Structure formats: C-alpha cells, structure tokens
C-alpha cells in the first residue's frame, strides 16, 4: 500500500492534461453511481450517512499543499489501516485546491484515493469547489492548470469544475457527528436539506451556507459574513441544527487556524485546517483520527484524537 501511494504521488507530478482529464471523468462516473448502501454508509443525494462503527481519519482544507497530505497519510499509516479494515473511513472536508502551488497534484492524489478505496473515501465539497455563481476570489486554479498542463490547461480546469457538483455536501455519523465544509444553513428544516441543497441552489441559500458560513460568538443567530457569501451563525443556530439532526458535534474546515484546529459554540464545533504555509502562514495543521464507536459528548473530548503537525 505504501508503494501504491508513493506511485500515485509520483504520477501526480508527471500527469499530462489528457491523463488528468481521464482521471476526473472516471471519478465523476464513480460518484455518479453512488446511491443507496455503499460499504458501511448510506448515500442519499449529496448526503452520506454512516453508522457509528469503525475508525475515521478526517482531513480539513489542503489548498494545494501536497506535502501536508502526504505527511498525514504516511505518519498515520492510515491507508494500510483502510486496506486491512473495510470499516475504516477517510473523510475530506473540501478545499483541495486553489491558493497553494500543487492544486492539480492534490486533486490527482485525492481522486486516486477515491478510486482505490471507493467505499471508504468520502469527498466533501468546499467553497473552492463551489458553483459558478460563488467562485472564490482570487481564483488561482485556472492559472495553475495553465502552468502545469500548458495548452490542455483550460480543458483540465473545465473538467475539474464538472467534478465539483458530484462531491458531497455533508456527512452524518449517526448520533455523533455532522461533517461539512463551512457552516449550517439558517433555514435548514431537515436532514433532506443537506441532501437536496444542490437542486435548491440558487433559489435557496442552503448550499451557499454549507460551503461558506462560519461560526461566531458575537451573536446567537446570524449576521452578514465578511467573506461576501454565506453567513456568520451563532450558537443558537448550532444548537437547533444539531438537535434536529440528532448529533452532538459538528466537524468542519474552511477557517485557517494558527494551531490547526479550534473549538466554538460551547465545544459543539470543531474546525480543522490541514495545511500549512503561504498564503495562510498558520503555525500548525491538524487532522482528526477517531474511533467512531466512542461516545463523545462534546468537541473538547476530541482533543486527544487531534494530531497537530
């Protein structure tokens, strides 16, 4: 397994535009077929539901930081764990590319992991994988793809944008965790809203808020976000949403954290940021490795299972 992963990383630097596009198309076809029971999970629309069994490795924003991704998977030796135990799951919280210099390489590596472990790898959608009407600015991906793939750069970029709607909006580990990239939709009525947010966009702001919103301690409800998309949401929104979904803790990415992670809303939210270096200059990245069968009451109890690097 170690040799396989090293080969994938090596090929990520050597990949041509044509081979990258073929990989993306294969991943789109795989994601398009995912419905109903997949391994230990149930897929409905763009929502993944999992039983609280097995182990999980949760990786936050990478933003083109291939080194952090490689270090996480090598130090944790988690791919070997996945190959030996089919109940082990790898969750990515989105924002794979943009900003950092190795965006195409990160996408290439992550998509190969999905193909290698299709029933155990869950790819969530980040705001940098958002719909055309909420593209993050500045958007470095087109220029990065042009530099890497030359005349095939625009085709490669178009292909990766076709992938984005196939990524998942959220994952729920029953009775325990909600995993999303950004935040909680203020008008979420039920778990079906997480599944159907793509179809409701842009008439409803559910998808935008899932990808863009951030927790705040400054209000109980919501306020405008300085990001220009999504909202800032307070603890009352978190309490009501988690209660409605029957879970205890929200695990998210989206926000740079100097220490690689932070807790919000009376320890009901854990934010993970799994990359280091410019343009964010955080001192540490972090990821979570947890036995899903453990009964965790709040995010503070997750700290022993958070690995900083």
C-alpha positions as CSV (number, residue, x, y, z in Angstrom):
1,X,0.0,0.0,0.0
2,X,2.9,2.4,0.8
3,X,4.4,1.7,-2.6
4,X,1.0,2.3,-4.3
5,X,0.6,5.7,-2.6
6,X,4.1,6.8,-3.4
7,X,3.4,5.8,-7.0
8,X,0.2,7.9,-7.1
9,X,2.1,10.9,-5.7
10,X,4.9,10.5,-8.2
11,X,2.4,10.3,-11.1
12,X,0.7,13.4,-9.8
13,X,3.7,15.4,-10.9
14,X,4.1,13.5,-14.2
15,X,0.4,13.6,-15.3
16,X,-0.5,15.1,-18.6
17,X,-3.6,17.2,-19.2
18,X,-5.1,14.2,-21.0
19,X,-4.5,11.7,-18.2
20,X,-5.7,14.2,-15.6
21,X,-9.0,14.7,-17.5
22,X,-9.4,11.0,-17.9
23,X,-9.0,10.6,-14.1
24,X,-11.5,13.3,-13.4
25,X,-14.0,11.7,-15.8
26,X,-13.5,8.3,-14.1
27,X,-14.1,9.8,-10.7
28,X,-17.3,11.6,-11.9
29,X,-18.6,8.3,-13.2
30,X,-17.9,6.6,-9.9
31,X,-19.5,9.4,-7.8
32,X,-22.5,9.4,-10.2
33,X,-23.1,5.7,-9.5
34,X,-23.0,6.1,-5.7
35,X,-26.5,5.7,-4.3
36,X,-28.1,3.6,-1.6
37,X,-25.8,1.4,0.5
38,X,-22.1,1.9,-0.1
39,X,-20.0,-0.1,2.2
40,X,-21.0,0.9,5.8
41,X,-22.7,4.0,4.5
42,X,-26.0,5.1,3.0
43,X,-25.9,7.7,0.2
44,X,-28.9,9.8,-0.5
45,X,-28.5,12.6,-3.0
46,X,-25.4,14.6,-1.8
47,X,-25.6,13.3,1.8
48,X,-23.6,10.4,3.3
49,X,-25.0,8.7,6.4
50,X,-22.7,6.4,8.4
51,X,-23.2,4.1,11.3
52,X,-21.0,4.9,14.4
53,X,-18.7,2.0,13.7
54,X,-15.1,1.7,12.6
55,X,-12.4,4.3,12.6
56,X,-12.3,7.6,10.7
57,X,-9.5,9.9,9.6
58,X,-10.8,13.4,8.9
59,X,-8.7,15.9,6.8
60,X,-9.6,19.6,6.5
61,X,-8.6,22.2,4.0
62,X,-5.5,21.3,1.9
63,X,-5.5,24.2,-0.7
64,X,-2.8,22.7,-2.9
65,X,-0.5,21.6,0.0
66,X,0.5,18.2,-1.3
67,X,3.3,17.8,1.4
68,X,0.8,18.1,4.3
69,X,-1.5,15.5,2.6
70,X,1.5,13.1,2.1
71,X,2.8,13.6,5.6
72,X,-0.7,13.0,7.2
73,X,-1.2,9.7,5.3
74,X,2.4,8.5,5.8
75,X,2.6,9.4,9.5
76,X,-0.8,8.0,10.3
77,X,-0.2,4.9,8.1
78,X,-4.0,5.1,7.6
79,X,-4.0,3.7,4.0
80,X,-2.7,0.4,5.4
81,X,-5.4,0.5,8.0
82,X,-8.0,1.0,5.3
83,X,-6.7,-1.9,3.2
84,X,-6.9,-4.2,6.3
85,X,-10.2,-3.0,7.8
86,X,-13.1,-2.1,5.4
87,X,-14.9,-0.2,8.2
88,X,-12.2,2.4,8.2
89,X,-13.2,5.6,6.5
90,X,-11.3,8.6,5.2
91,X,-13.2,11.9,5.2
92,X,-12.0,15.0,3.3
93,X,-13.8,18.3,4.2
94,X,-13.2,20.1,0.9
95,X,-11.0,22.9,-0.5
96,X,-8.5,20.5,-2.1
97,X,-7.0,23.1,-4.5
98,X,-6.6,26.8,-5.1
99,X,-4.1,29.1,-3.2
100,X,-1.3,26.6,-2.7
101,X,1.1,25.6,-5.6
102,X,0.2,22.0,-6.0
103,X,-3.5,22.1,-6.5
104,X,-3.6,19.7,-9.6
105,X,-1.4,17.3,-7.7
106,X,-3.7,17.3,-4.7
107,X,-6.8,16.7,-6.8
108,X,-4.9,13.9,-8.7
109,X,-3.9,12.2,-5.4
110,X,-7.3,12.5,-3.7
111,X,-9.2,11.3,-6.7
112,X,-6.9,8.3,-7.0
113,X,-7.5,7.5,-3.3
114,X,-11.3,7.6,-4.1
115,X,-10.8,5.1,-6.9
116,X,-8.5,3.0,-4.8
117,X,-10.9,2.9,-1.8
118,X,-14.3,3.8,-3.3
119,X,-16.4,2.6,-0.4
120,X,-14.2,4.2,2.3
121,X,-13.3,7.6,0.9
122,X,-15.7,10.5,1.2
123,X,-15.1,13.7,-0.6
124,X,-17.0,16.7,0.6
125,X,-17.4,19.9,-1.3
126,X,-15.7,23.1,-0.2
127,X,-16.4,26.6,-1.2
128,X,-13.4,26.4,-3.6
129,X,-15.4,23.7,-5.3
130,X,-18.5,25.8,-5.3
131,X,-21.0,26.5,-8.1
132,X,-20.3,29.0,-10.8
133,X,-22.1,31.9,-9.1
134,X,-20.0,31.7,-6.0
135,X,-16.5,31.2,-7.2
136,X,-13.9,32.1,-4.6
137,X,-11.8,35.2,-5.4
138,X,-9.0,35.4,-6.3
139,X,-9.3,32.1,-8.2
140,X,-5.8,30.7,-8.8
141,X,-6.8,27.4,-10.3
142,X,-7.1,28.5,-14.0
143,X,-3.6,29.9,-14.0
144,X,-2.2,26.9,-12.0
145,X,-3.7,24.5,-14.5
146,X,-2.3,26.5,-17.5
147,X,1.2,26.4,-15.9
148,X,1.0,22.7,-15.3
149,X,-0.8,21.4,-18.4
150,X,0.0,24.0,-21.0
151,X,-2.4,24.1,-23.9
152,X,-4.6,21.5,-22.1
153,X,-4.9,23.7,-19.0
154,X,-8.3,25.2,-19.8
155,X,-9.7,21.8,-20.6
156,X,-8.3,20.3,-17.4
157,X,-9.8,23.2,-15.4
158,X,-13.2,22.7,-17.1
159,X,-13.1,19.0,-16.3
160,X,-12.4,19.7,-12.6
161,X,-15.3,22.1,-12.4
162,X,-17.5,19.4,-13.8
163,X,-16.5,17.3,-10.8
164,X,-17.5,19.7,-8.1
165,X,-21.3,19.2,-8.2
166,X,-20.7,15.5,-7.7
167,X,-18.9,16.0,-4.4
168,X,-21.0,15.5,-1.2
169,X,-22.5,18.4,0.7
170,X,-22.4,16.7,4.1
171,X,-21.8,13.5,6.0
172,X,-23.6,12.4,9.2
173,X,-22.3,9.8,11.6
174,X,-25.5,8.8,13.4
175,X,-25.9,10.2,16.9
176,X,-22.4,11.6,16.9
177,X,-21.1,14.0,14.1
178,X,-22.1,16.3,11.3
179,X,-19.3,16.9,8.8
180,X,-19.5,19.8,6.4
181,X,-17.0,22.2,4.9
182,X,-18.3,25.6,6.1
183,X,-21.4,26.1,8.1
184,X,-25.0,25.5,9.0
185,X,-27.9,26.7,6.8
186,X,-30.0,29.1,8.8
187,X,-33.3,27.8,7.3
188,X,-32.4,24.1,7.3
189,X,-35.6,22.2,8.2
190,X,-34.5,18.6,8.0
191,X,-31.7,16.3,7.0
192,X,-33.1,16.2,3.5
193,X,-32.0,19.8,3.0
194,X,-28.4,18.6,3.2
195,X,-29.0,16.1,0.5
196,X,-31.0,18.3,-1.8
197,X,-29.1,21.6,-1.4
198,X,-27.7,21.5,-5.0
199,X,-31.2,21.3,-6.5
200,X,-32.4,24.2,-4.5
201,X,-29.5,26.5,-5.4
202,X,-29.6,29.4,-6.0
203,X,-33.3,29.9,-5.1
204,X,-32.4,28.8,-1.6
205,X,-29.1,29.7,0.1
206,X,-28.6,26.2,1.7
207,X,-25.7,25.2,-0.5
208,X,-24.0,28.6,-0.2
209,X,-24.2,28.5,3.6
210,X,-23.0,24.9,3.8
211,X,-19.9,25.9,1.8
212,X,-19.2,29.5,3.0
213,X,-20.6,30.2,6.5
214,X,-18.6,30.5,9.7
215,X,-19.4,30.2,13.5
216,X,-19.3,33.3,15.6
217,X,-19.6,34.1,19.3
218,X,-20.8,37.6,18.6
219,X,-24.5,36.7,18.0
220,X,-26.9,33.8,18.8
221,X,-28.5,33.9,15.4
222,X,-26.9,35.1,12.1
223,X,-25.2,38.2,10.7
224,X,-23.6,39.1,7.4
225,X,-20.3,37.4,6.6
226,X,-17.2,39.5,5.7
227,X,-16.5,36.8,3.0
228,X,-19.3,38.2,0.9
229,X,-21.1,34.8,0.8
230,X,-22.6,32.7,3.5
231,X,-23.3,34.0,7.0
232,X,-21.9,34.2,10.4
233,X,-24.0,31.9,12.6
234,X,-24.3,31.8,16.4
235,X,-24.7,29.1,19.0
236,X,-28.5,29.1,18.9
237,X,-28.3,28.1,15.2
238,X,-25.8,25.3,16.0
239,X,-27.9,24.0,19.0
240,X,-31.0,23.8,16.9
241,X,-29.4,22.2,13.9
242,X,-27.5,19.6,15.8
243,X,-30.6,18.7,17.8
244,X,-32.7,18.4,14.6
245,X,-30.1,16.1,13.1
246,X,-29.7,14.0,16.3
247,X,-25.9,14.6,16.5
248,X,-23.7,16.1,19.2
249,X,-20.7,17.7,17.3
250,X,-20.1,19.5,14.0
251,X,-16.7,18.9,12.4
252,X,-15.8,21.5,9.7
253,X,-12.9,23.1,7.8
254,X,-13.0,26.4,5.9
255,X,-11.2,28.6,8.5
256,X,-7.4,28.9,8.9
257,X,-6.4,28.1,12.5
258,X,-3.0,29.1,13.9
259,X,-2.9,25.8,15.9
260,X,-4.5,23.7,13.1
261,X,-7.8,23.5,15.0
262,X,-10.2,25.4,17.1
263,X,-13.4,24.9,19.1
264,X,-16.6,27.0,19.0
265,X,-20.1,27.2,20.5
266,X,-19.5,25.7,23.9
267,X,-17.4,22.9,22.4
268,X,-20.1,21.8,19.8
269,X,-18.0,22.7,16.8
270,X,-14.5,21.5,15.8
271,X,-12.7,23.3,13.0
272,X,-9.8,21.5,11.3
273,X,-7.3,23.1,8.9
274,X,-4.9,20.5,7.5
275,X,-2.4,22.6,5.5
276,X,0.5,24.9,6.4
277,X,2.4,27.7,4.7
278,X,1.6,30.6,2.5
279,X,-0.7,32.3,2.0
280,X,-2.2,31.4,5.4
281,X,1.0,31.1,7.4
282,X,-0.6,29.1,10.2
283,X,2.0,27.5,12.6
284,X,0.3,24.1,12.6
285,X,-2.0,22.0,10.6
286,X,-4.2,19.3,12.2
287,X,-6.3,16.2,11.4
288,X,-8.6,14.0,13.4
289,X,-8.4,10.3,13.9
290,X,-11.2,8.8,15.9
291,X,-12.9,5.5,16.7
292,X,-16.5,6.3,15.6
293,X,-17.9,3.9,18.2
294,X,-16.6,6.1,21.0
295,X,-19.4,8.1,22.7
296,X,-18.1,11.6,22.6
297,X,-20.2,14.3,24.3
298,X,-18.5,17.4,23.0
299,X,-15.7,18.6,20.8
300,X,-13.3,19.2,23.7
301,X,-13.3,15.4,24.3
302,X,-11.9,15.1,20.7
303,X,-8.7,16.9,21.5
304,X,-6.7,13.8,22.4
305,X,-7.5,12.4,19.0
306,X,-6.5,15.6,17.1
307,X,-3.0,15.3,15.6
308,X,-1.1,18.6,15.1
309,X,1.9,18.8,12.7
